[in-house]
């Protein structure tokens, strides 16, 4: 099943947001004090100053062009080469698939060669803002080229630039890389080092948050909860920087509700961490699903409690989400298969636009009962269930207990059949031995 991700902090695809955040800025304060009056007076009464001003503007322009023509421009050329190589590779893959063969290795080799040039450029300006920028960008490019190098690249960034904003972009991709490299323990260790090494509260929060998501991915719930609690601790005014509690594995003190946030600690990480903690404590398989009440599109009120006695598929989705639309045939098949039986599909529409939702429901003949809230993606039911992307499914039994979470469309009918009550055998159908 595909998945439409929701924004979780800043995501850098190809490094675009990181590039924007670290663009070269030249300070251009007026040479003659401030305001046009002073500039005009300087030109009319002191012609010598005017030529000094012209010379300064010229020098500034040269410096600005030099800055652009430096390592970052060299890197921009390498990025253009990498984009061309990536396009070549995609074309080769498409051609090979059409012919039923395997893609030629040449495009892959070219991308790796360009990545090596990026690494060499980063090493040539080691310890500078340009070096941090290029190393961070190279890390992002490596995501699509050589997953095996991601851990070593991240370790170098931690050692060389622990206090650089480069981590604002790349930390969000760590859980994905864990899946691809399978180096769970090593990632946790290097994140632990980053939390202790950096003086930036944002980086501390992001590193602890990434560790929590990695713990959660392998269902190490106590460690995940500990990491998410640390995110909240870092985001309070009483965060204990540099103490022994800065590690990721020891259990931190319980964060107190209502504590003020530190000035440079992002509230968004603390808020997301609270959602994950609630998920760990209340949204696991075998736990009763949190109750809620909502209005259906036709104005009726529905709640989970009112559906007790039925197996319920709770479906968080949006009309613009392509993976959600791809699941509709599976919903239709389940609805037809269990017609007349105690099974209910309860759709939680996360659209901002009610009309768009209704159009898809009508045109695609989506089965079930559907709710909508004008807050769209900020729907409180979605927040209650810590929904981070669409579609998100929870399958509940007839007592309202969560029985399945990671469920794909083809598995739906079999999963529901397991939960429905088995029909009693018809009278006289059992044979008796003479």
Buried (B, 14 or more C-beta within 10 A) or exposed (E): BBEBEBEBBBEBEBBEBBBEBBEEEEEEEEBBEEEEEEBEBBEEEEEEBBEBBEEEEEEBEEEBEEBEEEBBBBBEEBBEBBEBBBEBBEEBBEEEEEEEEEBBEEBBEBBBEBBEBBBEBBEEBBEEBBBBBBBBBBBBBBBBBBBEBBBEBBBBBBEBBBEBBBBBBBBBBBBBBBEEBEBBEBBBBBBBBBBBBBEBBBBBBBBBBBBBBBBBBEEBBEBBBBBBBBBBBBBBEEBEBEEEBBBBEEEBEEBEEEBEBBEEBBEBBBEBBBBBBBBBEBBEEEEEBBEBEBEBBEEEEBEBEEBBEBBBBBBBBBBBBEBBBEBBEBBBBBBEEBEEBBBBBBBBBBBBBBEBBBEBBEEBEBBBBBBBBEEBBEBEBBBBBBBBBBBBBBBBBBEBBBBBEEBEBEBBBEBBBEBBEEEEEEEEEEEEEE
